[in-house]
Amino acid sequence: MHPLAHSALIGGAVMTVIAASFALGRGPVHQLRDKPFNDALHEDIGTLAMTSERIEAMNKPRVVQTEPIKPEPDPLLMVLSEPSPLPKRKTVAATDICARHNMRKVYYGNTWRCRK
């Protein structure tokens, strides 16, 4: 038998058992039959109202006083942490790369190459 068909048969049997248990009053519906319907309904509404009030109270934002945990900056550390001026580097245009590599610059239209 195909596994899918087997699962469908088992699922149908389980659903039948559940429906029968509700019909015989052995499911959760049986708990409401002990009291009249109106009393059970009012108790459920009262419980729901209390629960919703608790949930609303938990979800309200609370004002919390906080203190900064960052310490005051140390003046000596601030002086030492100032960046020192970097030496100026020569730009690529100012340096002759070809001469550095013992070559000469040869132009090809708009471009150039270093050649020996």
C-alpha positions as CSV (number, residue, x, y, z in Angstrom):
1,M,0.0,0.0,0.0
2,H,1.3,3.5,-0.9
3,P,2.5,5.4,2.2
4,L,0.2,8.4,1.4
5,A,-2.9,6.2,1.2
6,H,-1.9,4.5,4.5
7,S,-1.5,7.9,6.2
8,A,-4.9,9.0,4.9
9,L,-6.6,5.8,6.2
10,I,-5.0,6.3,9.7
11,G,-6.0,10.0,9.7
12,G,-9.6,9.1,8.8
13,A,-9.7,6.6,11.6
14,V,-8.4,9.1,14.1
15,M,-10.9,11.7,13.0
16,T,-13.7,9.2,13.4
17,V,-12.7,8.4,16.9
18,I,-12.4,12.1,17.9
19,A,-15.9,12.8,16.4
20,A,-17.4,9.8,18.3
21,S,-15.8,11.0,21.6
22,F,-17.4,14.4,21.2
23,A,-20.7,12.9,20.3
24,L,-20.7,10.7,23.4
25,G,-19.8,13.6,25.6
26,R,-16.3,12.4,26.6
27,G,-14.5,15.4,25.0
28,P,-14.1,19.0,26.3
29,V,-17.8,19.8,25.5
30,H,-18.8,17.5,28.4
31,Q,-17.3,19.9,31.0
32,L,-19.8,22.6,30.0
33,R,-22.8,20.3,30.3
34,D,-22.5,20.2,34.2
35,K,-23.6,23.8,34.4
36,P,-26.3,25.7,32.6
37,F,-25.1,27.3,29.4
38,N,-25.6,30.9,30.6
39,D,-23.6,30.3,33.8
40,A,-20.7,28.7,32.0
41,L,-20.7,31.5,29.4
42,H,-20.6,34.2,32.1
43,E,-17.8,32.5,33.9
44,D,-15.8,32.2,30.6
45,I,-16.4,35.9,29.8
46,G,-15.3,36.9,33.4
47,T,-12.2,34.8,33.1
48,L,-11.4,36.3,29.7
49,A,-11.8,39.8,31.0
50,M,-9.5,39.2,34.0
51,T,-6.9,37.6,31.7
52,S,-7.1,40.5,29.2
53,E,-6.6,43.0,32.0
54,R,-3.5,41.1,33.2
55,I,-2.1,41.0,29.6
56,E,-2.7,44.7,29.1
57,A,-1.0,45.5,32.4
58,M,2.0,43.5,31.4
59,N,2.2,45.2,28.0
60,K,2.1,48.7,29.3
61,P,5.5,50.4,29.0
62,R,7.2,51.1,32.3
63,V,9.3,54.2,33.0
64,V,12.7,53.1,34.1
65,Q,15.3,55.5,35.5
66,T,18.7,54.7,34.0
67,E,22.2,56.1,34.8
68,P,24.9,56.5,32.2
69,I,27.5,53.7,32.6
70,K,30.1,55.5,30.4
71,P,32.8,57.0,32.7
72,E,34.0,60.6,32.3
73,P,36.7,60.9,29.7
74,D,40.3,61.1,31.1
75,P,41.9,64.4,30.0
76,L,45.4,62.8,29.7
77,L,44.0,60.0,27.5
78,M,42.2,62.5,25.3
79,V,45.5,64.4,24.7
80,L,47.3,61.1,23.9
81,S,44.6,59.8,21.7
82,E,44.7,62.8,19.3
83,P,45.9,61.7,15.9
84,S,49.4,62.8,15.0
85,P,49.8,64.6,11.7
86,L,50.7,62.0,9.0
87,P,53.6,62.8,6.6
88,K,52.4,63.9,3.2
89,R,52.8,61.3,0.5
90,K,53.7,62.1,-3.0
91,T,50.9,61.5,-5.4
92,V,51.3,59.0,-8.2
93,A,51.3,61.7,-10.8
94,A,54.3,63.4,-9.1
95,T,56.4,60.3,-9.0
96,D,58.0,58.7,-12.1
97,I,57.2,55.0,-11.6
98,C,59.1,54.0,-14.7
99,A,62.3,55.8,-13.5
100,R,62.1,54.0,-10.2
101,H,62.1,50.7,-12.0
102,N,65.0,51.7,-14.4
103,M,62.6,52.0,-17.4
104,R,61.2,54.7,-19.6
105,K,57.7,55.8,-20.2
106,V,56.3,55.1,-23.7
107,Y,53.0,56.7,-24.7
108,Y,50.5,54.8,-26.9
109,G,47.8,57.4,-27.7
110,N,46.0,58.2,-24.5
111,T,47.7,55.4,-22.5
112,W,51.4,54.7,-21.5
113,R,53.5,51.8,-20.6
114,C,56.9,51.4,-19.0
115,R,59.4,49.8,-21.4
116,K,63.1,49.1,-21.3
